[in-house]
Amino acid sequence: MLFKTTASVALLACAAHVAAEPKPYRLAMMPVLGQSLARRNTNGYQPELSQCNDGSTCSEACGSGYAECPSSGKETHCYNPGANQNCCADGSGNSCDAGYYCTHDHALKTWCCPENMDLAACAAAYSVVGGLESATPT
């Protein structure tokens, strides 16, 4: 009887130790409920920021192939040219995926427009007041 009690306590202690140990994780974007497979009314998008691990370079923090995208802010922005991402040349640190080009509105908010859509059509698709401008170096 004493053996069963001791074994149970030892097993419980081991399980509690393992459960309390922090597990590594990677940040991921979750789909919006009800829109995962829904057709969108526009083809462009606004780039989303995600956080990498700690590191002194982009490839060290985010993974092999990542490079720094110049930013006028204090934060380091990384993008993946190996995945055909394009760094926006306006100092925002944002990047757009292959098939899209960088633009911004008058508030300097970045928009990624499809390469087959001009600035006016992309602004109209998003109802951007004041239109969009090419993301040129600042």
VOPA-281106 format. One record per atom (N, C-alpha, C): x, y, z; chain; residue in three letters; atom name. Coordinates in steps of 0.1 Angstrom, whole numbers. Layout:
BEGIN
((X,Y,Z),"A","Ala","CA");
...
//
This chain:
BEGIN
((8,-12,0),"A","Met","N");
((0,0,0),"A","Met","CA");
((9,13,0),"A","Met","C");
((19,12,8),"A","Leu","N");
((28,24,9),"A","Leu","CA");
((35,26,-4),"A","Leu","C");
((39,15,-11),"A","Phe","N");
((45,16,-24),"A","Phe","CA");
((36,23,-34),"A","Phe","C");
((23,20,-35),"A","Lys","N");
((14,26,-44),"A","Lys","CA");
((13,41,-41),"A","Lys","C");
((12,44,-29),"A","Thr","N");
((11,59,-25),"A","Thr","CA");
((24,66,-29),"A","Thr","C");
((35,60,-26),"A","Thr","N");
((48,67,-29),"A","Thr","CA");
((49,68,-45),"A","Thr","C");
((46,58,-52),"A","Ala","N");
((47,58,-66),"A","Ala","CA");
((37,68,-72),"A","Ala","C");
((25,69,-67),"A","Ser","N");
((15,79,-71),"A","Ser","CA");
((20,93,-69),"A","Ser","C");
((26,96,-57),"A","Val","N");
((31,109,-54),"A","Val","CA");
((43,113,-63),"A","Val","C");
((52,103,-66),"A","Ala","N");
((63,105,-74),"A","Ala","CA");
((59,108,-89),"A","Ala","C");
((49,101,-94),"A","Leu","N");
((44,103,-107),"A","Leu","CA");
((37,116,-108),"A","Leu","C");
((30,120,-98),"A","Leu","N");
((23,133,-98),"A","Leu","CA");
((33,145,-98),"A","Leu","C");
((44,143,-90),"A","Ala","N");
((54,153,-89),"A","Ala","CA");
((61,155,-103),"A","Ala","C");
((64,144,-109),"A","Cys","N");
((71,144,-123),"A","Cys","CA");
((62,151,-133),"A","Cys","C");
((49,148,-133),"A","Ala","N");
((39,154,-142),"A","Ala","CA");
((38,169,-140),"A","Ala","C");
((37,173,-127),"A","Ala","N");
((36,187,-124),"A","Ala","CA");
((48,195,-128),"A","Ala","C");
((60,189,-127),"A","His","N");
((73,195,-131),"A","His","CA");
((73,197,-146),"A","His","C");
((69,187,-154),"A","Val","N");
((69,188,-168),"A","Val","CA");
((59,198,-173),"A","Val","C");
((47,198,-167),"A","Ala","N");
((36,208,-171),"A","Ala","CA");
((40,222,-168),"A","Ala","C");
((48,225,-158),"A","Ala","N");
((51,238,-154),"A","Ala","CA");
((62,244,-163),"A","Ala","C");
((69,236,-170),"A","Glu","N");
((81,240,-178),"A","Glu","CA");
((76,248,-190),"A","Glu","C");
((80,260,-193),"A","Pro","N");
((76,268,-204),"A","Pro","CA");
((80,261,-217),"A","Pro","C");
((71,261,-227),"A","Lys","N");
((74,255,-240),"A","Lys","CA");
((77,266,-250),"A","Lys","C");
((86,263,-260),"A","Pro","N");
((89,273,-270),"A","Pro","CA");
((77,274,-280),"A","Pro","C");
((75,286,-285),"A","Tyr","N");
((64,288,-294),"A","Tyr","CA");
((68,298,-305),"A","Tyr","C");
((60,298,-316),"A","Arg","N");
((63,307,-327),"A","Arg","CA");
((50,315,-329),"A","Arg","C");
((51,328,-330),"A","Leu","N");
((39,336,-333),"A","Leu","CA");
((33,332,-346),"A","Leu","C");
((20,332,-347),"A","Ala","N");
((13,329,-360),"A","Ala","CA");
((1,337,-360),"A","Ala","C");
((-3,340,-372),"A","Met","N");
((-16,348,-375),"A","Met","CA");
((-27,337,-375),"A","Met","C");
((-38,341,-369),"A","Met","N");
((-50,332,-369),"A","Met","CA");
((-60,337,-379),"A","Met","C");
((-66,329,-386),"A","Pro","N");
((-76,333,-396),"A","Pro","CA");
((-88,339,-389),"A","Pro","C");
((-94,349,-396),"A","Val","N");
((-106,355,-390),"A","Val","CA");
((-118,346,-392),"A","Val","C");
((-125,343,-382),"A","Leu","N");
((-136,334,-382),"A","Leu","CA");
((-146,337,-393),"A","Leu","C");
((-149,328,-402),"A","Gly","N");
((-159,330,-412),"A","Gly","CA");
((-153,336,-425),"A","Gly","C");
((-140,340,-425),"A","Gln","N");
((-134,346,-437),"A","Gln","CA");
((-122,338,-442),"A","Gln","C");
((-119,327,-436),"A","Ser","N");
((-107,319,-440),"A","Ser","CA");
((-108,315,-455),"A","Ser","C");
((-119,311,-460),"A","Leu","N");
((-120,307,-473),"A","Leu","CA");
((-130,316,-481),"A","Leu","C");
((-133,327,-476),"A","Ala","N");
((-142,336,-482),"A","Ala","CA");
((-136,344,-493),"A","Ala","C");
((-143,347,-504),"A","Arg","N");
((-138,355,-514),"A","Arg","CA");
((-137,370,-510),"A","Arg","C");
((-126,376,-513),"A","Arg","N");
((-124,390,-509),"A","Arg","CA");
((-129,399,-520),"A","Arg","C");
((-133,412,-516),"A","Asn","N");
((-138,421,-526),"A","Asn","CA");
((-127,429,-533),"A","Asn","C");
((-114,428,-528),"A","Thr","N");
((-103,435,-534),"A","Thr","CA");
((-91,425,-534),"A","Thr","C");
((-81,429,-542),"A","Asn","N");
((-70,420,-544),"A","Asn","CA");
((-58,425,-536),"A","Asn","C");
((-57,437,-532),"A","Gly","N");
((-46,443,-524),"A","Gly","CA");
((-47,440,-510),"A","Gly","C");
((-37,445,-502),"A","Tyr","N");
((-37,442,-488),"A","Tyr","CA");
((-28,452,-481),"A","Tyr","C");
((-30,453,-468),"A","Gln","N");
((-21,461,-459),"A","Gln","CA");
((-11,451,-453),"A","Gln","C");
((2,453,-453),"A","Pro","N");
((11,444,-447),"A","Pro","CA");
((9,443,-432),"A","Pro","C");
((11,431,-426),"A","Glu","N");
((9,429,-412),"A","Glu","CA");
((23,427,-406),"A","Glu","C");
((25,432,-394),"A","Leu","N");
((38,430,-387),"A","Leu","CA");
((37,418,-378),"A","Leu","C");
((47,411,-378),"A","Ser","N");
((48,400,-368),"A","Ser","CA");
((62,401,-361),"A","Ser","C");
((63,395,-350),"A","Gln","N");
((76,396,-342),"A","Gln","CA");
((84,384,-343),"A","Gln","C");
((97,385,-346),"A","Cys","N");
((106,374,-346),"A","Cys","CA");
((112,372,-333),"A","Cys","C");
((122,362,-332),"A","Asn","N");
((129,360,-320),"A","Asn","CA");
((140,370,-318),"A","Asn","C");
((147,369,-307),"A","Asp","N");
((158,378,-305),"A","Asp","CA");
((170,375,-314),"A","Asp","C");
((178,385,-318),"A","Gly","N");
((190,383,-326),"A","Gly","CA");
((196,396,-330),"A","Gly","C");
((208,396,-334),"A","Ser","N");
((215,408,-338),"A","Ser","CA");
((213,411,-353),"A","Ser","C");
((209,401,-361),"A","Thr","N");
((206,404,-375),"A","Thr","CA");
((192,398,-378),"A","Thr","C");
((187,401,-390),"A","Cys","N");
((174,396,-394),"A","Cys","CA");
((174,381,-396),"A","Cys","C");
((185,376,-402),"A","Ser","N");
((186,362,-405),"A","Ser","CA");
((188,354,-392),"A","Ser","C");
((194,360,-382),"A","Glu","N");
((196,354,-369),"A","Glu","CA");
((182,354,-361),"A","Glu","C");
((175,364,-362),"A","Ala","N");
((162,366,-355),"A","Ala","CA");
((150,359,-362),"A","Ala","C");
((149,360,-375),"A","Cys","N");
((137,356,-382),"A","Cys","CA");
((140,343,-390),"A","Cys","C");
((152,340,-393),"A","Gly","N");
((155,328,-400),"A","Gly","CA");
((164,331,-412),"A","Gly","C");
((169,320,-418),"A","Ser","N");
((178,321,-429),"A","Ser","CA");
((171,328,-441),"A","Ser","C");
((177,337,-448),"A","Gly","N");
((172,344,-459),"A","Gly","CA");
((165,357,-456),"A","Gly","C");
((163,361,-444),"A","Tyr","N");
((157,373,-441),"A","Tyr","CA");
((168,384,-441),"A","Tyr","C");
((164,396,-445),"A","Ala","N");
((173,408,-446),"A","Ala","CA");
((166,420,-440),"A","Ala","C");
((173,430,-437),"A","Glu","N");
((167,442,-431),"A","Glu","CA");
((161,451,-441),"A","Glu","C");
((150,456,-438),"A","Cys","N");
((143,466,-447),"A","Cys","CA");
((144,479,-440),"A","Cys","C");
((151,489,-446),"A","Pro","N");
((154,502,-439),"A","Pro","CA");
((141,509,-434),"A","Pro","C");
((142,514,-422),"A","Ser","N");
((131,520,-415),"A","Ser","CA");
((136,533,-408),"A","Ser","C");
((128,543,-409),"A","Ser","N");
((132,556,-402),"A","Ser","CA");
((129,555,-387),"A","Ser","C");
((122,545,-382),"A","Gly","N");
((119,543,-368),"A","Gly","CA");
((131,536,-361),"A","Gly","C");
((128,534,-348),"A","Lys","N");
((138,528,-339),"A","Lys","CA");
((139,512,-341),"A","Lys","C");
((128,506,-346),"A","Glu","N");
((127,492,-347),"A","Glu","CA");
((133,487,-360),"A","Glu","C");
((139,475,-359),"A","Thr","N");
((144,468,-371),"A","Thr","CA");
((133,461,-378),"A","Thr","C");
((132,463,-391),"A","His","N");
((122,456,-399),"A","His","CA");
((129,446,-408),"A","His","C");
((123,434,-409),"A","Cys","N");
((129,424,-417),"A","Cys","CA");
((119,419,-428),"A","Cys","C");
((125,414,-439),"A","Tyr","N");
((117,409,-449),"A","Tyr","CA");
((124,397,-455),"A","Tyr","C");
((118,389,-463),"A","Asn","N");
((124,377,-469),"A","Asn","CA");
((125,378,-484),"A","Asn","C");
((136,383,-489),"A","Pro","N");
((137,384,-504),"A","Pro","CA");
((137,370,-511),"A","Pro","C");
((141,360,-503),"A","Gly","N");
((141,346,-509),"A","Gly","CA");
((126,341,-512),"A","Gly","C");
((117,347,-505),"A","Ala","N");
((102,344,-507),"A","Ala","CA");
((96,354,-517),"A","Ala","C");
((105,362,-524),"A","Asn","N");
((101,372,-533),"A","Asn","CA");
((93,384,-527),"A","Asn","C");
((96,387,-514),"A","Gln","N");
((90,399,-508),"A","Gln","CA");
((99,411,-512),"A","Gln","C");
((92,422,-514),"A","Asn","N");
((99,434,-518),"A","Asn","CA");
((98,445,-507),"A","Asn","C");
((110,450,-503),"A","Cys","N");
((111,460,-493),"A","Cys","CA");
((106,473,-499),"A","Cys","C");
((97,480,-492),"A","Cys","N");
((92,493,-496),"A","Cys","CA");
((103,503,-494),"A","Cys","C");
((105,512,-504),"A","Ala","N");
((116,521,-504),"A","Ala","CA");
((113,535,-498),"A","Ala","C");
((102,535,-490),"A","Asp","N");
((98,548,-484),"A","Asp","CA");
((102,550,-470),"A","Asp","C");
((111,541,-465),"A","Gly","N");
((116,542,-451),"A","Gly","CA");
((106,537,-440),"A","Gly","C");
((95,531,-445),"A","Ser","N");
((85,526,-435),"A","Ser","CA");
((90,513,-429),"A","Ser","C");
((98,505,-436),"A","Gly","N");
((103,492,-431),"A","Gly","CA");
((93,481,-435),"A","Gly","C");
((82,485,-442),"A","Asn","N");
((72,475,-446),"A","Asn","CA");
((77,468,-459),"A","Asn","C");
((71,457,-462),"A","Ser","N");
((74,450,-474),"A","Ser","CA");
((61,444,-480),"A","Ser","C");
((61,441,-493),"A","Cys","N");
((50,435,-500),"A","Cys","CA");
((54,422,-506),"A","Cys","C");
((45,413,-507),"A","Asp","N");
((47,400,-513),"A","Asp","CA");
((49,401,-528),"A","Asp","C");
((54,390,-535),"A","Ala","N");
((56,390,-549),"A","Ala","CA");
((42,392,-556),"A","Ala","C");
((43,400,-567),"A","Gly","N");
((30,403,-574),"A","Gly","CA");
((23,415,-569),"A","Gly","C");
((29,422,-559),"A","Tyr","N");
((23,434,-553),"A","Tyr","CA");
((34,445,-553),"A","Tyr","C");
((30,457,-553),"A","Tyr","N");
((40,468,-552),"A","Tyr","CA");
((35,477,-540),"A","Tyr","C");
((45,485,-535),"A","Cys","N");
((43,493,-523),"A","Cys","CA");
((37,507,-527),"A","Cys","C");
((27,511,-520),"A","Thr","N");
((22,524,-521),"A","Thr","CA");
((18,529,-506),"A","Thr","C");
((15,541,-505),"A","His","N");
((10,546,-492),"A","His","CA");
((0,557,-494),"A","His","C");
((-8,559,-484),"A","Asp","N");
((-18,570,-485),"A","Asp","CA");
((-11,583,-479),"A","Asp","C");
((-19,594,-478),"A","His","N");
((-13,606,-474),"A","His","CA");
((-9,606,-459),"A","His","C");
((-14,596,-451),"A","Ala","N");
((-10,595,-437),"A","Ala","CA");
((2,585,-436),"A","Ala","C");
((8,582,-448),"A","Leu","N");
((19,573,-449),"A","Leu","CA");
((16,558,-444),"A","Leu","C");
((4,554,-445),"A","Lys","N");
((0,540,-442),"A","Lys","CA");
((2,532,-454),"A","Lys","C");
((10,521,-453),"A","Thr","N");
((14,513,-465),"A","Thr","CA");
((2,504,-469),"A","Thr","C");
((1,504,-483),"A","Trp","N");
((-8,495,-490),"A","Trp","CA");
((0,487,-500),"A","Trp","C");
((-3,474,-502),"A","Cys","N");
((3,466,-512),"A","Cys","CA");
((-7,464,-523),"A","Cys","C");
((-5,469,-534),"A","Cys","N");
((-14,468,-546),"A","Cys","CA");
((-10,458,-556),"A","Cys","C");
((-19,451,-562),"A","Pro","N");
((-15,441,-573),"A","Pro","CA");
((-8,448,-584),"A","Pro","C");
((2,442,-590),"A","Glu","N");
((10,448,-600),"A","Glu","CA");
((2,451,-613),"A","Glu","C");
((-10,445,-615),"A","Asn","N");
((-18,447,-626),"A","Asn","CA");
((-29,458,-623),"A","Asn","C");
((-28,465,-612),"A","Met","N");
((-37,475,-608),"A","Met","CA");
((-30,488,-606),"A","Met","C");
((-35,499,-612),"A","Asp","N");
((-28,512,-610),"A","Asp","CA");
((-32,518,-597),"A","Asp","C");
((-25,530,-594),"A","Leu","N");
((-27,536,-581),"A","Leu","CA");
((-42,540,-579),"A","Leu","C");
((-48,546,-589),"A","Ala","N");
((-62,551,-588),"A","Ala","CA");
((-71,539,-586),"A","Ala","C");
((-70,528,-593),"A","Ala","N");
((-79,517,-591),"A","Ala","CA");
((-77,510,-578),"A","Ala","C");
((-65,510,-573),"A","Cys","N");
((-62,504,-560),"A","Cys","CA");
((-68,513,-549),"A","Cys","C");
((-67,526,-550),"A","Ala","N");
((-73,535,-540),"A","Ala","CA");
((-88,534,-540),"A","Ala","C");
((-94,533,-552),"A","Ala","N");
((-108,531,-553),"A","Ala","CA");
((-113,518,-547),"A","Ala","C");
((-105,508,-549),"A","Ala","N");
((-109,495,-543),"A","Ala","CA");
((-110,495,-528),"A","Ala","C");
((-101,503,-522),"A","Tyr","N");
((-101,504,-507),"A","Tyr","CA");
((-108,517,-502),"A","Tyr","C");
((-113,525,-511),"A","Ser","N");
((-120,538,-507),"A","Ser","CA");
((-110,546,-499),"A","Ser","C");
((-98,547,-504),"A","Val","N");
((-88,555,-497),"A","Val","CA");
((-90,570,-501),"A","Val","C");
((-93,578,-491),"A","Val","N");
((-96,592,-493),"A","Val","CA");
((-83,599,-496),"A","Val","C");
((-83,607,-507),"A","Gly","N");
((-71,614,-511),"A","Gly","CA");
((-62,606,-520),"A","Gly","C");
((-65,593,-523),"A","Gly","N");
((-57,585,-532),"A","Gly","CA");
((-45,579,-526),"A","Gly","C");
((-37,572,-534),"A","Leu","N");
((-25,565,-530),"A","Leu","CA");
((-13,572,-538),"A","Leu","C");
((-1,571,-532),"A","Glu","N");
((11,576,-538),"A","Glu","CA");
((21,564,-539),"A","Glu","C");
((30,565,-549),"A","Ser","N");
((40,555,-550),"A","Ser","CA");
((49,556,-538),"A","Ser","C");
((54,545,-533),"A","Ala","N");
((63,545,-521),"A","Ala","CA");
((77,547,-526),"A","Ala","C");
((81,560,-526),"A","Thr","N");
((94,564,-531),"A","Thr","CA");
((103,567,-519),"A","Thr","C");
((116,567,-520),"A","Pro","N");
((125,570,-509),"A","Pro","CA");
((122,583,-503),"A","Pro","C");
((123,584,-490),"A","Thr","N");
((120,597,-483),"A","Thr","CA");
((133,603,-478),"A","Thr","C");
//
